[in-house]
């Protein structure tokens, strides 16, 4: 067991921003760092890292803790394993205390034992490559013929499993490793007669590493020629190797990915190694399979930008286009590079200088949407039906992109490429977005039914997830949005004033226990508002308020009291912010909406110095905000209905309007208000 003294030394020495930074691309924001959370499908940075407090905290999935907790959660390892990782990182000698019990050793060592077998295998294969005559003459010559020097071969720990049937297996058994371990990892196979043999015999070896550099599995390429011989063998799924969560080369590439804020995605092991050897170190491979959610999540921890590198094989390109939709849906910025005809990343990197390779990749990088559009356009030729199908396919891809501004740019470029009007494409885009929204809603409802969950009576899901708001607002005419901003902006202002003046005060918030019972818990006002906004993915429509809101999240984590927050914003080198804060907080009480005063008598009871009245007022303020948002949505949907004749889109709009009106009615009941608009 690790001694208390060692644990204390690890905790004192460890820097949280360095530990998290090994896995997540962090950007400084004030005193803290912020990055994309690796513990949920995060598209916008929602994880904050505080060097002063030594903690990380995701404000969406609520994963939090210190450096040890981060390593435990990210690598799915035990507390002692995480401590040992940090000790190794910071060169701290571990002092052991009393021996662990047999049960503890068995529990913690099961997974570790498999990793040790893989480590033995890796060392064995490397030794066979460099220390045996066959290894040097056959396998090492193969690597060098492909332009790889010994430095890059050793860096990626390439190896060789010699010919013969069971050389490795016998070496592993002689070393004391168990037959069951070898079989579980796929290093050894067993014939029907019970004879053991090496799975990778006669092949060069490509070890596959985790983000921490642990050896999880292997890829192996045959050196023989023949149609009946599989070119590549790969380790099977095991307790330590899950192919869908691993990208080949990621361990070696992650620092370069963060440095360049971009990752190049190629297909195979040699593609990665050759490009790395040629100076392009921010490169990984999907190992010949379609990208998975786990791999995309891994990429998103380091960068939001990915560049797909294609060879000149037209048939291969068209086939691979079908598997990229998840990248767009995840919110990543997807670029593509087409290599010269007849070249793949491996061959092109070997024959091109470092400077020319980097220049080619930069100069030939284009948007994936336009790349796909050009490929399909060439295939469709002048056939009207094929071109119509092509346009619809591209529109579906554009609809997958979460960012509305990016969608607008793509529509503009596609309109020029296809020689169609932007409005024609926008109509189809709106239909596609609404369809995706409806399908997503149906899946969520089906999921709730399957799990037997029932919504609490009176619970209000006003605007749902962000896709609802985006689907409704961002595909509608801009002038319609401008006409509805004034009243919503007034409510947004009062929310900002609430958190600036009273954010650190506590109120009672109604919660639901696991067995469905209602109870009240204490919550800071700013945390309550933050949770409401993040659970339903709401943003302020006013850019000033959104800017203050984001900065408040940083300041509030370290501010000793509320006055310190007000002082911070009133002394900023930002005239827009200071003018607002001084006008509303320094001299007088916040201005009150006349509409709220006459209709609801809400804000007048909430921004006085009587803190006892804040409890109900805060919740009512948020409900009024949601009510105002829904009202703007209602008007925008009516405008869209009036301006469209597409029957399918109209049906979708009427369904959304019906749901919206039902939600608005529930809100009004909770507020005790009468809807007069």
Secondary structure, DSSP 8 states (H G I E B T S, - for coil): -B-HHHHHHHHHH--HHHHHHTTS--EEETTEEEE--TTTT-SS--EEEETTTTEEEETTT--EE-HHHHHHHHHT--HHHHHHHHHHHTT----B-S---HHHHHHHHHHHHHHHHHHHHHHHHHHHHHHSHHIIIIIIHHHHHTT--HHHHHHTT-EEE-SSSSHHHHHHHHTT--HHHHHHHTSEEE-TTS-EEETTTTEEEEEEE-TT--EEEEEEEE-S--TTS-SEEE----SS--GGG--BTHHHHHHHHHHHT-EEEESSHHHHHHHHHTT--SEEE-TTS---HHHHHHHHTT-SEEEEEE-S-HHHHHHHHTT-HHHHHTT-EEEEEE--TT--HHHHHHHS-HHHHHHHHHHTEEEHHHHHHHHHHHHHTT-HHHHHHHHHHHHHHHHH---HHHHHHHHHHHHHHHT--HHHHHHHHHHHHHHHHHHHHHHHHHHHHHTT----TT---SS-SHHHHHHHHTTS-HHHHHHTHHHHHHHHHHHHHHHHHHTTSEEEEEEE-TTS-EEEEEEEHHHHHHHHHHHTT---SSHHHHHHHHHHHHHHTT-SSHHHHHHHHHTSS-HHHHHHHIIIIISS-----HHHHHHT--GGGTSSS-GGGHHHHHHHHHHHHHHHHHHHHHHHHHHHHHH---HHHHHHHHHHHHHHHHHHHHHHHHHT-----
